[in-house]
Amino acid sequence: MILPELVVLGVAYGLLFGVLALGLTLVWGVMKVVNIAHGDFVTVGAYSSYWLFTLAGVHPILSLLFTIPFGFGLGLLVYLGLVRRVANAPELMSLFLTFGLSTLISSLLLNLYSPNQRGVPISFPSINGLGVVLPGSVAIAAAYSVVVAVLLRLFLRRTFWGKAIRAVTEDREAALLMGINPEAVSLLSFGIGVAIATSVGSIVILLQAVTPTVGGDFTLLSFVIVVLGGLGSPLGALIGGVVIGVVNNVASLYLNAAVTPAIGFIVLVVVLIVRPSGIAGLKPD
């Protein structure tokens, strides 16, 4: 029963990976901004939940009530202070800017908290069904991911601002002609993207210990998933996350642990050869 458990674990982790990439693909779809600091915002959320738990005894799940609005406000400040200055510039400019921001965040965290790993000593009862055992913390992460994905889809489909985001993503100039303010949409999108990232950090701290420099791993994983699923496609991000989660987990059964992380990149290359637009991306004209 090892293989079924690995598949279930892969799906659960993959859902979290997909939500991790949602914020990145949302920002890319609206602004074409390459946010290298995306993973560092996850680290900020993880450290926020860690200190809330350590200093005030706030459970990491309850700390979402703080990390989500905190991340949204932080995203607004970063956009207004930095990102909007390169929003209409070539993508390389946003890459350089957010790379500098990533370095700044990780360096500040490293200076403040040292390179020691930090985690929260919280355990949850495992879920056992059909002979498959799923750790409680992983089940919570999967449930959280489903809730975020559903809420984001409802927001994008049912609200004015959600429809405005979709309109700007599809055609920025046409949206402007229809009376939509792309600047306000970009501001909102970046705030949502960072809020998703910091909230993921609150869940990640339940699954693993973190260090100030772990953000780069989250960023790299997010980019792989976004490209695999299709640039600018929220559905593609979720599908790509599940694919990477399942493939990596199943591969760990047959391959050396040092080789397993490369499997996701191999899958990415194969998919891009067969379908350059990604799994759920639009085909180029």
Backbone torsions as a table, in degrees:
resi	resn	phi	psi	omega
1	MET	NA	11.9	-178.5
2	ILE	-67.5	-43.8	-177.1
3	LEU	-61.2	-48.2	177.2
4	PRO	-58.3	-39.6	178.5
5	GLU	-63.3	-41.4	179.1
6	LEU	-64.6	-37.4	178.6
7	VAL	-66.4	-45.5	179.1
8	VAL	-62.4	-44.5	176.6
9	LEU	-61.4	-39.6	179.0
10	GLY	-63.1	-40.6	177.6
11	VAL	-64.9	-44.2	-178.6
12	ALA	-62.5	-49.8	177.4
13	TYR	-64.8	-37.5	-179.2
14	GLY	-62.4	-36.7	176.1
15	LEU	-61.4	-41.6	178.1
16	LEU	-66.6	-40.6	176.7
17	PHE	-59.3	-40.9	-179.1
18	GLY	-64.3	-43.2	177.8
19	VAL	-65.6	-37.0	175.6
20	LEU	-55.5	-39.8	-178.1
21	ALA	-82.2	-14.6	-177.4
22	LEU	-59.4	-44.6	-179.7
23	GLY	-62.0	-38.3	-179.6
24	LEU	-68.4	-44.2	-177.8
25	THR	-70.8	-29.4	177.4
26	LEU	-66.1	-46.1	179.6
27	VAL	-64.8	-41.6	179.2
28	TRP	-64.5	-44.5	-176.7
29	GLY	-61.6	-37.7	-177.1
30	VAL	-84.3	-44.8	-169.5
31	MET	-113.7	-11.3	-173.1
32	LYS	57.5	36.8	178.2
33	VAL	-98.4	127.7	178.0
34	VAL	-88.4	101.6	-173.3
35	ASN	-93.1	89.9	179.2
36	ILE	-68.4	-20.8	-178.1
37	ALA	-85.1	4.7	-175.8
38	HIS	-55.7	-48.0	-179.0
39	GLY	-66.2	-29.1	179.3
40	ASP	-70.3	-29.0	174.0
41	PHE	-68.4	-32.3	173.4
42	VAL	-61.9	-44.0	178.6
43	THR	-61.9	-40.8	177.3
44	VAL	-60.0	-42.9	177.9
45	GLY	-64.1	-40.1	179.7
46	ALA	-64.4	-44.2	179.2
47	TYR	-67.8	-34.9	177.5
48	SER	-61.7	-46.0	179.1
49	SER	-66.9	-37.2	178.9
50	TYR	-60.8	-47.8	-177.4
51	TRP	-72.6	-32.5	174.5
52	LEU	-63.1	-38.6	177.8
53	PHE	-71.1	-43.6	-175.7
54	THR	-69.7	-42.2	-173.9
55	LEU	-91.2	-32.0	-174.6
56	ALA	-123.5	-1.2	178.8
57	GLY	71.6	19.3	-179.4
58	VAL	-78.1	124.7	179.2
59	HIS	-62.8	139.5	-179.3
60	PRO	-53.5	-33.5	178.1
61	ILE	-67.3	-43.1	176.6
62	LEU	-66.6	-27.7	-179.1
63	SER	-67.2	-12.5	173.7
64	LEU	-58.5	-29.2	178.0
65	LEU	-64.4	-19.9	176.0
66	PHE	-99.3	-47.6	-172.2
67	THR	-67.5	-29.4	179.5
68	ILE	-69.0	-55.6	177.4
69	PRO	-65.5	-33.5	177.0
70	PHE	-62.3	-45.5	179.1
71	GLY	-64.3	-39.4	178.8
72	PHE	-62.9	-46.6	178.5
73	GLY	-64.0	-40.5	178.0
74	LEU	-63.1	-40.1	177.9
75	GLY	-62.5	-41.4	177.8
76	LEU	-61.7	-44.3	-179.7
77	LEU	-64.5	-43.1	-179.7
78	VAL	-65.6	-39.8	179.4
79	TYR	-65.4	-49.4	-176.8
80	LEU	-66.5	-35.4	-176.8
81	GLY	-84.5	-29.4	-172.7
82	LEU	-130.7	-58.7	-166.0
83	VAL	-64.6	-36.6	-176.2
84	ARG	-64.6	-19.5	179.6
85	ARG	-72.1	-18.9	179.3
86	VAL	-121.8	10.7	-175.1
87	ALA	-60.8	-35.1	-178.3
88	ASN	-104.1	9.1	178.7
89	ALA	-89.0	169.6	175.8
90	PRO	-56.2	150.4	-175.4
91	GLU	-55.7	-30.1	-178.5
92	LEU	-61.9	-31.9	-179.7
93	MET	-67.7	-42.4	177.8
94	SER	-66.9	-33.0	177.6
95	LEU	-63.3	-46.1	179.3
96	PHE	-63.4	-43.3	-178.2
97	LEU	-62.8	-50.1	-176.7
98	THR	-72.9	-25.1	172.8
99	PHE	-64.3	-43.2	176.1
100	GLY	-63.0	-39.8	178.4
101	LEU	-64.8	-40.3	177.8
102	SER	-60.8	-45.6	179.1
103	THR	-62.6	-40.1	179.6
104	LEU	-63.3	-46.7	-178.1
105	ILE	-63.9	-48.2	-178.4
106	SER	-65.4	-35.9	179.2
107	SER	-68.8	-40.1	177.6
108	LEU	-63.9	-44.8	178.5
109	LEU	-63.6	-38.9	179.5
110	LEU	-66.2	-40.1	179.2
111	ASN	-69.1	-35.8	-177.3
112	LEU	-79.5	-39.3	-167.7
113	TYR	-121.0	1.6	179.3
114	SER	69.7	167.8	-177.5
115	PRO	-82.0	7.4	-178.5
116	ASN	-65.0	144.4	175.4
117	GLN	-72.3	143.2	179.4
118	ARG	-133.6	135.7	179.3
119	GLY	-147.7	177.0	179.3
120	VAL	-115.3	131.6	-178.0
121	PRO	-81.2	67.9	-179.3
122	ILE	-121.3	133.2	177.3
123	SER	-125.7	152.7	179.2
124	PHE	-125.8	148.9	177.4
125	PRO	-64.8	142.0	180.0
126	SER	-73.9	156.7	177.4
127	ILE	-105.5	126.2	-176.6
128	ASN	-119.7	120.3	179.4
129	GLY	-153.9	133.0	179.9
130	LEU	56.5	33.2	177.8
131	GLY	79.2	4.7	-179.8
132	VAL	-108.3	128.6	179.6
133	VAL	-104.3	124.0	179.9
134	LEU	-118.0	118.6	178.1
135	PRO	-53.7	140.6	-176.5
136	GLY	-59.1	-39.2	-179.1
137	SER	-65.6	-35.8	178.3
138	VAL	-70.2	-38.2	177.4
139	ALA	-63.0	-40.3	177.8
140	ILE	-63.8	-42.0	178.5
141	ALA	-61.3	-41.6	179.5
142	ALA	-66.5	-42.8	179.1
143	ALA	-62.2	-44.1	177.2
144	TYR	-58.3	-43.5	-178.0
145	SER	-62.3	-42.5	179.0
146	VAL	-63.4	-43.2	179.8
147	VAL	-61.5	-46.1	-179.6
148	VAL	-63.3	-43.4	-179.2
149	ALA	-62.7	-42.5	-180.0
150	VAL	-66.3	-45.5	-179.6
151	LEU	-63.4	-40.6	179.3
152	LEU	-66.2	-39.9	178.7
153	ARG	-64.2	-43.5	177.8
154	LEU	-62.7	-40.0	178.9
155	PHE	-62.8	-44.8	-177.4
156	LEU	-71.1	-27.8	-175.6
157	ARG	-95.5	-29.4	-168.7
158	ARG	-110.7	-14.5	-175.3
159	THR	-108.6	158.6	179.2
160	PHE	-60.6	-47.9	-176.9
161	TRP	-68.6	-32.9	176.0
162	GLY	-64.5	-43.9	177.8
163	LYS	-66.5	-33.0	177.5
164	ALA	-65.3	-40.3	177.4
165	ILE	-61.4	-45.0	179.6
166	ARG	-63.4	-39.5	-179.4
167	ALA	-64.8	-44.5	179.5
168	VAL	-66.3	-36.0	178.4
169	THR	-62.8	-40.8	-176.9
170	GLU	-77.9	-42.2	-178.6
171	ASP	-159.2	101.1	-175.4
172	ARG	-63.4	-42.9	-177.9
173	GLU	-67.9	-42.0	178.9
174	ALA	-64.7	-38.0	178.1
175	ALA	-63.6	-38.8	178.6
176	LEU	-64.2	-39.3	178.6
177	LEU	-67.0	-25.7	179.1
178	MET	-85.8	5.0	176.3
179	GLY	92.7	9.3	178.4
180	ILE	-88.4	134.8	179.9
181	ASN	-88.2	103.5	-178.3
182	PRO	-60.6	-31.5	179.8
183	GLU	-64.1	-44.4	178.4
184	ALA	-66.2	-38.1	178.5
185	VAL	-65.5	-41.2	178.3
186	SER	-63.5	-42.6	178.2
187	LEU	-60.2	-47.5	179.8
188	LEU	-63.3	-43.7	-177.6
189	SER	-63.6	-42.5	-179.9
190	PHE	-66.7	-39.4	176.7
191	GLY	-61.4	-43.8	178.5
192	ILE	-64.9	-41.7	-179.7
193	GLY	-60.3	-43.7	179.5
194	VAL	-71.5	-36.3	177.5
195	ALA	-62.0	-41.3	176.7
196	ILE	-62.4	-42.8	-178.7
197	ALA	-63.0	-47.3	-178.6
198	THR	-67.4	-33.7	177.7
199	SER	-68.5	-35.9	174.8
200	VAL	-60.9	-36.1	177.3
201	GLY	-59.5	-37.4	178.1
202	SER	-64.6	-30.2	178.0
203	ILE	-82.9	-38.8	-179.4
204	VAL	-59.2	-37.1	-177.7
205	ILE	-65.6	-18.0	174.3
206	LEU	-77.8	-23.5	-172.7
207	LEU	-99.7	-29.1	-174.8
208	GLN	-157.6	161.5	172.7
209	ALA	-77.8	154.2	-178.6
210	VAL	-125.5	157.6	173.8
211	THR	-128.1	165.2	-179.4
212	PRO	-61.9	-21.2	-175.2
213	THR	-101.9	6.9	-176.6
214	VAL	-74.7	-12.3	-178.1
215	GLY	-58.6	-34.1	179.5
216	GLY	-60.7	-36.4	178.0
217	ASP	-65.2	-41.8	178.7
218	PHE	-64.9	-39.8	179.5
219	THR	-63.9	-46.2	-179.6
220	LEU	-61.5	-44.8	178.3
221	LEU	-61.1	-41.6	179.9
222	SER	-61.9	-43.6	-179.2
223	PHE	-65.3	-40.7	177.7
224	VAL	-59.5	-45.0	-178.0
225	ILE	-67.4	-42.5	-178.8
226	VAL	-62.8	-44.9	-180.0
227	VAL	-68.7	-40.3	179.4
228	LEU	-63.4	-44.8	-177.8
229	GLY	-76.2	-27.8	-176.8
230	GLY	121.9	121.2	-176.9
231	LEU	-58.1	129.3	176.6
232	GLY	81.1	6.2	-177.9
233	SER	-107.9	108.6	176.5
234	PRO	-59.4	-41.4	177.2
235	LEU	-62.7	-40.6	178.9
236	GLY	-62.4	-35.7	178.4
237	ALA	-62.4	-43.3	179.2
238	LEU	-66.4	-44.2	179.5
239	ILE	-63.2	-45.0	179.6
240	GLY	-62.0	-39.2	178.2
241	GLY	-62.6	-44.0	179.7
242	VAL	-65.2	-41.3	178.9
243	VAL	-60.4	-48.2	-179.5
244	ILE	-63.7	-42.8	-179.6
245	GLY	-60.9	-47.2	-178.2
246	VAL	-68.8	-46.3	-177.5
247	VAL	-61.8	-45.7	-179.8
248	ASN	-63.4	-41.8	-178.5
249	ASN	-67.2	-45.8	-179.4
250	VAL	-66.7	-38.5	-180.0
251	ALA	-62.8	-31.6	-179.1
252	SER	-64.5	-18.3	179.1
253	LEU	-76.0	-26.6	-173.8
254	TYR	-114.2	-18.9	-174.4
255	LEU	-118.5	162.6	175.5
256	ASN	-63.4	143.5	-177.4
257	ALA	-59.3	-29.3	-179.6
258	ALA	-71.3	-23.3	-177.5
259	VAL	-92.0	-25.7	-173.1
260	THR	-52.6	-45.4	-179.0
261	PRO	-58.7	-24.7	-179.1
262	ALA	-74.1	-19.4	-177.1
263	ILE	-61.8	-39.6	179.2
264	GLY	-59.6	-38.2	178.8
265	PHE	-70.3	-34.8	177.1
266	ILE	-64.2	-43.7	177.3
267	VAL	-61.4	-41.6	178.8
268	LEU	-58.9	-47.0	-179.0
269	VAL	-62.7	-43.5	-179.3
270	VAL	-62.7	-45.9	-179.3
271	VAL	-62.8	-41.4	-178.2
272	LEU	-69.5	-28.1	175.7
273	ILE	-69.8	-43.1	-178.3
274	VAL	-76.7	-41.3	-176.9
275	ARG	-139.9	89.7	-174.5
276	PRO	-58.0	-24.4	-178.7
277	SER	-82.1	-1.4	-177.9
278	GLY	91.4	174.6	-174.7
279	ILE	-61.6	-47.2	-176.6
280	ALA	-116.6	11.7	180.0
281	GLY	-75.9	161.8	178.1
282	LEU	-77.3	140.6	176.8
283	LYS	-70.5	139.3	179.2
284	PRO	-65.4	148.2	-179.5
285	ASP	-69.6	NA	NA
